[in-house]
């Protein structure tokens, strides 16, 4: 009998922000419980860590050179013939997405039978001259609630959608976008076609700013001790990005109170989402579906949260690029007690993993592979030797490679290189580049193989060439065939 599948995603959730992962402040008891009956992947990454390219990988099973998103750009049509939802639908599944998709046009269903949208403050669509019903179902729903008015807006508080300014949610908690996603999901369980299995995608906009969790969630972390974020010995090299005058800066040194409130807002969103996920899973069990459903939880990217004086996302560093990835199955499907896997995973792997979980064929041409063997505690048949990631930002591309133990970074504008030992230095405090020339040369050769043939001209005459402008969207028909290099000898 086909199994139901629930994919739960958060927006901007760091990979280390689970109490099961040992975070010193965040408490996520219900996600921990989910991991305890399945698997937690501690080396999961978003190769292009911002909303749109990350979701392209998640929904297509493709790497960035195949889905062509190597930076953040709104307004580019999604024209992928094969998606996660289309494959499930092709095999008879009822498919529904609730919350954030961040596709274009906004009502593009990307293969789902039905979508109910809330992408947050979507700059490309927020136009007072356009009826929000075209692109935001939550906003339309909010206007209709008792005590609200026509024109009611979740942005009434004035909080910015990318800033560090934080305050508690001003409305009743049931009206929060996080609660709304679960309310809509439970409604789907009532109205679904019981003759078909389902793929249900719950996509929370938070913990992405605005930092406005319910007061109980905000205040519990506001009472936590002040802490200084980690600042690496290399952070001053990015000081040309610094702008302390902006509340949504990429690089800034904010006063301690502002930074502390931002962390309280961020962590508060996580505590809120954790409880709402439990609300949904409880309802799933009450419908008699708890033992017949696969559940996967992940995020599109992380948040630097002031580490190395960086905020927001798009960077190659762990706070930005590493994401949580949990997989739990029906009774008996995975080992009891929970598996913690060190397999090198990426968002492109979610689609083939969930297809295999459901017993469906994985289409040819995907760049990702199924992580189900690793979730069972078994070795992967052909694990990737390293992961290539990148993101265009501030006129250059930050290119990076990791095997889960080391990380190499190359800036396409300046040619600056970095090397981190993730085993002894998981917070990337120390740049080993100057003292480890042989290791840097080995990783440089690997990156050269990944970038050979790219239209930006990152590689000429067999060597990396700085000073090349990045492309946020690669042209169609790109043929990028990396030089074959052995993992041990490169």
C-alpha positions as CSV (number, residue, x, y, z in Angstrom):
1,X,0.0,0.0,0.0
2,X,1.5,3.4,-0.9
3,X,2.6,5.6,2.0
4,X,1.6,9.1,2.6
5,X,4.4,11.7,2.6
6,X,4.6,15.0,4.5
7,X,7.4,17.4,3.7
8,X,7.8,20.2,6.3
9,X,10.1,23.1,5.5
10,X,11.0,26.2,7.5
11,X,12.7,29.3,6.1
12,X,16.1,30.3,7.4
13,X,16.5,27.7,10.1
14,X,20.2,27.0,11.0
15,X,21.4,23.4,11.0
16,X,22.6,23.6,14.6
17,X,19.4,25.0,16.0
18,X,17.9,21.8,17.4
19,X,18.3,20.7,21.0
20,X,18.9,17.2,19.6
21,X,22.0,18.7,17.9
22,X,23.2,20.1,21.2
23,X,22.3,23.8,20.8
24,X,22.9,25.5,24.2
25,X,19.8,27.7,24.0
26,X,17.1,26.5,21.5
27,X,14.8,23.8,22.7
28,X,12.9,21.8,20.1
29,X,11.4,18.8,22.0
30,X,8.9,17.8,19.3
31,X,11.4,17.9,16.4
32,X,13.8,16.0,18.7
33,X,11.1,13.4,19.1
34,X,10.7,13.2,15.4
35,X,14.4,12.6,15.0
36,X,14.3,10.0,17.7
37,X,12.0,7.8,15.6
38,X,13.9,8.3,12.4
39,X,17.2,9.9,11.2
40,X,19.0,13.2,11.6
41,X,21.5,14.2,9.0
42,X,24.2,16.3,10.7
43,X,26.0,17.2,7.4
44,X,23.1,18.6,5.4
45,X,23.6,21.7,3.3
46,X,21.9,24.1,1.0
47,X,24.3,24.5,-2.0
48,X,23.0,28.0,-3.0
49,X,21.7,29.2,0.4
50,X,19.0,31.7,-0.3
51,X,15.2,31.2,-0.8
52,X,14.7,30.8,-4.5
53,X,17.7,28.7,-5.6
54,X,17.4,26.5,-2.5
55,X,13.7,25.8,-3.3
56,X,14.7,25.0,-6.9
57,X,17.0,22.3,-5.7
58,X,14.4,21.0,-3.2
59,X,11.6,20.7,-5.7
60,X,13.6,19.4,-8.7
61,X,16.4,17.2,-7.3
62,X,18.9,19.2,-9.4
63,X,22.2,20.9,-8.7
64,X,22.6,24.6,-9.4
65,X,24.2,24.0,-12.8
66,X,21.1,22.1,-13.8
67,X,18.3,24.2,-12.3
68,X,20.5,27.3,-13.2
69,X,19.9,29.4,-10.1
70,X,23.2,30.5,-8.7
71,X,22.0,33.5,-6.8
72,X,18.8,35.3,-5.7
73,X,16.7,36.8,-8.4
74,X,12.9,37.4,-8.3
75,X,10.7,37.3,-11.3
76,X,12.3,34.5,-13.3
77,X,9.7,31.9,-14.4
78,X,9.9,28.4,-13.0
79,X,9.8,26.1,-16.1
80,X,10.9,22.7,-14.7
81,X,9.1,19.8,-16.4
82,X,9.9,17.3,-13.6
83,X,9.3,18.3,-9.9
84,X,8.7,16.5,-6.6
85,X,5.0,17.2,-6.8
86,X,4.6,16.3,-10.5
87,X,6.3,12.9,-9.9
88,X,4.0,12.1,-6.9
89,X,1.0,13.3,-8.9
90,X,2.0,11.1,-11.9
91,X,1.8,8.1,-9.7
92,X,-1.7,8.8,-8.3
93,X,-0.9,10.9,-5.3
94,X,-3.1,13.9,-4.2
95,X,-0.6,16.7,-3.8
96,X,-1.1,19.9,-1.8
97,X,1.3,22.7,-0.8
98,X,0.5,25.2,2.0
99,X,2.7,28.2,2.8
100,X,5.8,29.4,1.1
101,X,6.7,28.3,-2.4
102,X,8.5,31.4,-3.7
103,X,8.0,30.3,-7.3
104,X,7.2,32.6,-10.3
105,X,4.6,33.4,-11.4
106,X,3.4,33.3,-7.8
107,X,0.5,31.0,-8.6
108,X,2.7,28.5,-10.4
109,X,1.7,25.2,-8.8
110,X,5.1,23.6,-9.7
111,X,3.2,20.3,-10.1
112,X,1.0,20.4,-7.0
113,X,-2.8,19.9,-7.4
114,X,-3.4,22.9,-5.2
115,X,-1.4,25.6,-3.5
116,X,-2.4,27.8,-0.6
117,X,0.2,30.6,-0.5
118,X,2.0,32.8,2.0
119,X,5.5,33.7,0.9
120,X,5.9,36.4,3.5
121,X,6.7,39.9,2.4
122,X,7.4,39.1,-1.2
123,X,9.0,42.2,-2.7
124,X,8.3,41.2,-6.2
125,X,4.6,41.0,-5.5
126,X,3.9,43.6,-2.8
127,X,2.3,46.3,-4.9
128,X,-0.6,48.3,-3.4
129,X,-2.1,48.6,-6.9
130,X,-2.5,44.8,-7.1
131,X,-5.1,42.8,-5.1
132,X,-3.2,40.6,-2.7
133,X,-5.6,37.7,-3.4
134,X,-3.5,37.2,-6.5
135,X,-0.5,36.1,-4.5
136,X,-1.2,35.8,-0.7
137,X,-3.9,33.5,0.7
138,X,-2.9,34.2,4.3
139,X,-3.3,37.9,3.9
140,X,-6.7,37.5,2.3
141,X,-7.7,35.1,5.2
142,X,-6.5,37.5,7.8
143,X,-8.8,40.3,6.5
144,X,-11.8,38.0,7.0
145,X,-11.1,37.0,10.7
146,X,-13.3,38.3,13.5
147,X,-12.0,41.6,14.8
148,X,-9.9,42.3,11.7
149,X,-10.8,44.7,8.9
150,X,-10.4,45.1,5.2
151,X,-6.8,45.9,4.5
152,X,-5.5,44.2,7.7
153,X,-1.9,43.4,7.1
154,X,0.7,41.2,8.9
155,X,3.1,44.1,8.2
156,X,1.1,46.6,10.3
157,X,3.8,46.6,13.0
158,X,6.3,48.1,10.6
159,X,8.9,45.3,11.1
160,X,11.0,44.8,8.1
161,X,11.2,41.3,6.5
162,X,15.0,41.1,6.7
163,X,15.9,43.2,9.7
164,X,17.2,42.5,13.2
165,X,14.4,44.5,14.9
166,X,12.3,42.2,17.0
167,X,9.0,42.4,19.0
168,X,6.3,40.0,20.0
169,X,3.3,39.2,17.7
170,X,0.6,41.8,18.3
171,X,-2.4,39.7,17.4
172,X,-4.0,36.6,18.8
173,X,-1.6,33.6,18.4
174,X,-4.2,31.7,16.3
175,X,-3.8,34.4,13.6
176,X,0.0,34.0,13.3
177,X,1.2,32.7,9.9
178,X,2.8,29.8,11.6
179,X,-0.5,28.7,13.1
180,X,-2.3,29.4,9.8
181,X,-0.1,26.8,8.0
182,X,-1.1,24.1,10.4
183,X,-4.8,25.1,10.5
184,X,-4.9,24.8,6.7
185,X,-3.0,21.5,6.9
186,X,-5.5,20.0,9.3
187,X,-8.3,21.2,7.1
188,X,-6.8,19.3,4.2
189,X,-6.8,16.1,6.3
190,X,-10.6,16.5,6.6
191,X,-11.1,17.3,2.9
192,X,-8.6,15.0,1.2
193,X,-9.5,12.2,-1.2
194,X,-9.3,9.1,1.0
195,X,-9.0,6.9,-2.1
196,X,-5.5,8.3,-2.8
197,X,-2.3,8.6,-0.9
198,X,-1.1,12.2,-0.4
199,X,2.0,14.4,-0.6
200,X,1.4,17.3,1.7
201,X,4.0,20.2,1.8
202,X,3.8,22.4,4.9
203,X,6.1,25.4,4.3
204,X,6.6,27.8,7.2
205,X,7.8,31.3,6.4
206,X,9.4,31.7,9.8
207,X,12.0,31.8,11.5
208,X,12.8,34.2,8.7
209,X,12.3,37.8,9.8
210,X,10.2,39.6,10.8
211,X,11.2,38.5,14.3
212,X,7.7,38.5,15.7
213,X,6.9,35.2,17.5
214,X,4.2,35.1,20.2
215,X,5.1,36.8,23.4
216,X,5.6,33.6,25.4
217,X,8.1,32.3,22.8
218,X,9.9,35.7,22.5
219,X,10.2,36.3,26.3
220,X,11.6,32.9,27.2
221,X,14.7,33.6,25.1
222,X,14.8,37.3,26.0
223,X,15.5,36.0,29.5
224,X,18.5,33.9,28.3
225,X,22.0,35.2,29.2
226,X,23.6,37.6,26.7
227,X,26.2,35.9,24.6
228,X,28.8,37.2,22.2
229,X,28.6,35.6,18.7
230,X,31.7,33.9,17.3
231,X,34.0,36.2,15.2
232,X,36.6,34.5,13.2
233,X,40.2,35.7,12.8
234,X,39.3,36.4,9.1
235,X,36.1,38.5,9.6
236,X,37.8,41.9,9.1
237,X,38.5,40.9,5.5
238,X,34.7,41.4,4.8
239,X,34.5,44.7,6.5
240,X,34.0,46.5,3.2
241,X,30.4,45.1,3.4
242,X,29.8,46.8,6.8
243,X,26.9,49.1,7.3
244,X,25.9,49.5,11.0
245,X,23.2,52.1,10.0
246,X,21.0,49.5,8.4
247,X,18.7,47.2,10.4
248,X,18.9,44.7,7.5
249,X,22.7,44.8,6.9
250,X,24.7,41.8,5.7
251,X,27.7,42.8,7.8
252,X,27.2,44.9,11.0
253,X,28.1,45.2,14.6
254,X,24.9,46.0,16.4
255,X,24.6,46.9,20.0
256,X,24.3,44.0,22.4
257,X,20.6,44.7,23.2
258,X,19.5,44.7,19.5
259,X,21.5,41.6,18.8
260,X,20.1,39.8,21.9
261,X,16.5,40.7,20.9
262,X,17.1,39.5,17.4
263,X,18.3,36.1,18.7
264,X,15.3,35.9,21.0
265,X,12.9,36.6,18.1
266,X,14.7,34.0,15.9
267,X,14.8,31.3,18.6
268,X,11.2,32.2,19.6
269,X,10.0,31.4,16.1
270,X,11.7,28.0,16.3
271,X,10.0,27.2,19.6
272,X,6.6,28.2,18.1
273,X,7.1,26.2,14.9
274,X,8.2,23.2,17.0
275,X,4.9,23.3,18.9
276,X,2.8,23.8,15.8
277,X,4.5,20.8,14.1
278,X,3.5,18.8,17.1
279,X,0.0,20.1,16.7
280,X,-0.1,18.8,13.2
281,X,1.5,15.5,14.0
282,X,-1.0,15.0,16.8
283,X,-3.9,15.6,14.4
284,X,-2.3,13.3,11.8
285,X,-2.3,10.5,14.5
286,X,-5.9,11.3,15.4
287,X,-6.9,10.8,11.8
288,X,-5.3,7.3,12.0
289,X,-2.5,8.3,9.6
290,X,0.5,8.6,12.0
291,X,1.7,5.0,11.3
292,X,1.2,5.3,7.6
293,X,3.1,8.5,6.8
294,X,6.7,9.5,6.1
295,X,7.6,12.9,7.5
296,X,10.6,15.0,6.4
297,X,11.7,18.3,8.0
298,X,14.3,20.7,6.5
299,X,15.0,24.3,5.7
300,X,16.0,26.3,2.6
301,X,19.1,27.8,4.3
302,X,20.3,29.1,7.6
303,X,21.0,32.5,9.2
304,X,24.4,33.9,10.3
305,X,22.8,35.7,13.3
306,X,25.8,37.9,13.9
307,X,28.5,35.3,13.6
308,X,31.6,36.7,12.1
309,X,29.6,40.0,12.1
310,X,27.4,38.6,9.3
311,X,23.7,38.5,9.2
312,X,21.1,37.0,6.9
313,X,22.1,34.2,4.4
314,X,23.8,33.5,1.0
315,X,27.2,32.8,2.5
316,X,29.3,29.6,2.4
317,X,29.7,29.5,6.1
318,X,28.0,26.9,8.4
319,X,25.5,29.3,9.9
320,X,24.1,30.1,6.4
321,X,24.7,26.9,4.4
322,X,24.1,24.1,6.8
323,X,20.4,23.1,7.3
324,X,18.5,20.7,9.5
325,X,17.3,17.5,7.8
326,X,15.2,14.9,9.6
327,X,13.4,11.9,8.3
328,X,10.9,9.7,10.2
329,X,8.9,6.8,8.8
330,X,6.0,4.6,9.5
331,X,6.4,2.0,12.3
332,X,9.3,-0.3,11.6
333,X,10.6,1.5,8.6
334,X,13.7,2.9,10.3
335,X,15.7,1.7,13.3
336,X,14.3,2.6,16.7
337,X,16.1,5.1,18.8
338,X,17.1,7.4,15.9
339,X,20.1,7.4,13.5
340,X,22.5,10.3,13.3
341,X,24.0,10.2,9.9
342,X,27.2,12.0,8.8
343,X,26.4,11.4,5.1
344,X,27.0,14.5,3.0
345,X,23.5,15.6,2.1
346,X,22.0,18.5,0.1
347,X,18.5,19.7,-0.7
348,X,18.6,18.1,-4.1
349,X,18.5,14.8,-2.2
350,X,15.1,15.3,-0.7
351,X,13.1,14.5,-3.9
352,X,14.7,11.2,-4.6
353,X,14.6,10.3,-0.9
354,X,10.9,10.9,-0.6
355,X,10.2,9.1,-3.8
356,X,12.0,6.0,-2.6
357,X,10.3,6.2,0.8
358,X,7.0,6.1,-1.0
359,X,8.1,3.1,-3.2
360,X,8.0,5.2,-6.4
361,X,10.6,5.2,-9.1
362,X,13.2,8.0,-9.2
363,X,13.3,9.7,-12.6
364,X,16.5,9.7,-14.6
365,X,18.5,12.9,-14.8
366,X,18.4,14.0,-11.2
367,X,21.6,15.2,-9.5
368,X,20.5,14.2,-6.0
369,X,20.3,10.7,-4.7
370,X,18.2,8.9,-2.1
371,X,19.4,9.2,1.5
372,X,17.1,6.3,2.7
373,X,20.0,3.8,3.1
374,X,21.8,6.3,5.3
375,X,18.6,6.9,7.3
376,X,18.6,3.1,8.0
377,X,22.2,3.3,9.2
378,X,23.5,1.7,6.0
379,X,26.3,3.1,3.8
380,X,25.2,5.0,0.7
381,X,26.0,3.1,-2.6
382,X,27.8,6.0,-4.2
383,X,28.3,8.9,-1.8
384,X,29.5,12.2,-3.2
385,X,33.1,12.9,-2.4
386,X,32.4,16.6,-1.9
387,X,29.7,19.2,-2.4
388,X,30.0,22.2,-4.5
389,X,28.1,25.3,-3.4
390,X,28.0,29.0,-4.5
391,X,26.1,32.2,-4.3
392,X,26.4,35.6,-6.1
393,X,26.4,38.5,-3.7
394,X,27.9,42.1,-3.8
395,X,29.1,41.7,-7.4
396,X,31.1,38.5,-6.9
397,X,30.4,34.8,-6.3
398,X,31.4,33.0,-3.2
399,X,32.3,29.5,-4.4
400,X,32.8,26.7,-1.9
401,X,33.5,23.0,-1.5
402,X,33.1,20.7,1.5
403,X,33.5,17.0,2.2
404,X,32.0,17.5,5.6
405,X,35.4,17.6,7.3
406,X,37.0,20.5,5.5
407,X,35.6,23.5,3.7
408,X,37.3,25.6,0.9
409,X,36.0,29.0,-0.1
410,X,37.0,31.1,-3.2
411,X,35.8,34.6,-3.9
412,X,35.4,35.1,-7.6
413,X,36.0,38.9,-7.4
414,X,39.2,39.2,-5.3
415,X,40.4,35.6,-5.7
416,X,40.6,35.3,-1.9
417,X,40.8,31.8,-0.6
418,X,39.8,30.3,2.8
419,X,40.2,26.8,4.3
420,X,38.4,25.6,7.5
421,X,38.8,22.4,9.5
422,X,35.2,21.6,10.3
423,X,36.2,18.7,12.7
424,X,38.3,20.7,15.1
425,X,36.8,24.1,14.3
426,X,33.1,23.7,13.5
427,X,32.4,27.4,14.0
428,X,35.0,28.4,11.4
429,X,37.0,30.6,13.7
430,X,40.3,30.0,12.0
431,X,41.2,30.4,8.4
432,X,43.9,27.8,7.6
433,X,44.7,29.1,4.1
434,X,48.1,30.6,4.8
435,X,49.5,27.6,6.7
436,X,48.1,24.8,4.6
437,X,49.2,25.4,1.0
438,X,49.0,21.8,-0.1
439,X,45.4,21.4,1.1
440,X,44.4,24.6,-0.4
441,X,45.9,23.6,-3.8
442,X,44.1,20.3,-3.6
443,X,40.7,22.0,-3.1
444,X,41.5,24.6,-5.7
445,X,42.0,21.8,-8.3
446,X,38.7,20.4,-7.3
447,X,36.9,23.7,-7.7
448,X,38.6,24.3,-11.0
449,X,37.1,21.0,-12.2
450,X,33.6,22.1,-11.1
451,X,33.8,25.5,-12.8
452,X,35.4,24.5,-16.1
453,X,33.1,25.4,-18.9
454,X,31.0,27.9,-16.9
455,X,29.9,31.0,-18.9
456,X,31.2,33.4,-16.3
457,X,34.7,32.5,-17.2
458,X,35.8,31.5,-13.7
459,X,38.3,29.2,-15.3
460,X,40.6,30.0,-18.2
461,X,43.6,28.1,-19.3
462,X,42.9,25.5,-16.6
463,X,43.1,27.9,-13.7
464,X,40.7,29.9,-11.5
465,X,40.6,33.5,-12.6
466,X,39.4,36.2,-10.3
467,X,37.6,39.4,-11.4
468,X,34.8,37.7,-13.2
469,X,31.3,39.0,-12.7
470,X,28.8,36.4,-11.5
471,X,25.5,35.3,-13.1
472,X,22.5,34.8,-10.8
473,X,20.7,32.7,-13.4
474,X,22.7,30.6,-15.8
475,X,21.7,30.5,-19.4
476,X,19.6,27.5,-20.7
477,X,21.5,24.7,-22.4
478,X,24.6,25.1,-20.3
479,X,26.7,22.0,-20.6
480,X,29.0,21.8,-17.6
481,X,31.0,18.6,-17.6
482,X,33.5,18.7,-14.8
483,X,36.9,17.1,-15.3
484,X,37.0,13.7,-13.6
485,X,39.2,13.9,-10.5
486,X,39.6,11.1,-8.0
487,X,38.6,12.1,-4.5
488,X,41.9,11.0,-3.0
489,X,44.3,12.4,-5.6
490,X,42.8,15.8,-6.4
